[in-house]
Amino acid sequence: MYDLVEEEKLEDGDTESNYQYSPERAPQDQPQDQPQPDHHPSCWRDSILQLKEGLSTGAVQQQFDQLYRKRPGLTMSCAKLPQNISKNRYRDISPYDATRVILKGEDGDYINANYINMVIPAASAVNRYIACQGPLPATCSDFWRMTWEQGSNMVVMLTTQVERGRVKCHQYWPNSGAIATHGDFQVSCVTEEGKSAFLVREITLTHLEARTICRPLTQIQYMAWPDHGVPDDYTDFLDFVSLVRTKREGKEEPVIVHCSAGIGRTGVLITMETAMCLIECNQPVYPLDIVRTMRDQRAMMIQTPVI
């Protein structure tokens, strides 16, 4: 669990966060031994039984608390450069230099985002993600530039714009039927539909310097999930994860996933999809290994136990 401190008001009138996450406990930043996978058809069931036992004894909680939040030896220097500090929503949530998304062009190459690749060995597949913070007013154009350059056709949003009076994410998309311009990109929201738990928006992204090129993409927003909490209804969340999986099927481009900081709810979504894929392939599911793999690619992924 993390405490939020300090809020600043930007010049354009939008109240945006510049909080700092303060962990209650300092983890032991040492790599943990990983169980070796067993590919027997029943091994995923066995792993779930082991997980259940670990939860009942408290061993899983203890092991989670001991996981390193940041991989030892990986730097985050680019995020601390003077020209980039204002592009970070939270002071201490920064991307690793080794896995950060590097923007092209002359307008700066920095955005608070990391590539995260989750390997599903039995399926010979890799689920590719970009985990990033919720855009600020000044970084919306960078967000759409990243989306365009990476060829991403799906954005998964796991927060509302405002929670408990604090701005968690700037509205980087227009209302249904409207058009907005962010830097070199024109964003059109063609449709918006869904239910109380989540919305699906069909968006068209156009590069203004090459108007003949328009790209469709889908934004899926889950709204019934408070920060530092759990989804209000687990069945709605499972339906949401299934929808994400269906829409990404057959596509190799990375799915962009964000909440506010791009570590908590973002990490849970990636964990859930990874676990579902492993179960389908009759592979064991070790949630702590999944968390460790994510933290090797973006620091502090998942703030509270999801198991």
HELIX and SHEET records of a PDB file:
HELIX    1   1 CYS A   43  THR A   57  1                                  15    
HELIX    2   2 ALA A   59  GLN A   66  1                                   8    
HELIX    3   3 CYS A   78  LYS A   80  5                                   3    
HELIX    4   4 ILE A   85  LYS A   87  5                                   3    
HELIX    5   5 PRO A  121  ALA A  123  5                                   3    
HELIX    6   6 PRO A  137  THR A  139  5                                   3    
HELIX    7   7 CYS A  140  GLN A  150  1                                  11    
HELIX    8   8 TYR A  234  ARG A  248  1                                  15    
HELIX    9   9 GLY A  264  GLU A  280  1                                  17    
HELIX   10  10 PRO A  287  ARG A  295  1                                   9    
SHEET    1   A 2 TYR A   2  LYS A   9  0                                        
SHEET    2   A 2 THR A  15  PRO A  23 -1                                        
SHEET    1   B 8 ALA A 113  ILE A 120  0                                        
SHEET    2   B 8 ALA A 125  CYS A 132 -1                                        
SHEET    3   B 8 VAL A 255  HIS A 258  1                                        
SHEET    4   B 8 MET A 154  MET A 157  1                                        
SHEET    5   B 8 CYS A 214  TYR A 222  1                                        
SHEET    6   B 8 PHE A 198  HIS A 207 -1                                        
SHEET    7   B 8 PHE A 185  GLY A 194 -1                                        
SHEET    8   B 8 ILE A 179  HIS A 182 -1                                        
SHEET    1   C 2 VAL A 162  GLU A 163  0                                        
SHEET    2   C 2 ARG A 166  VAL A 167 -1                                        
END                                                                             
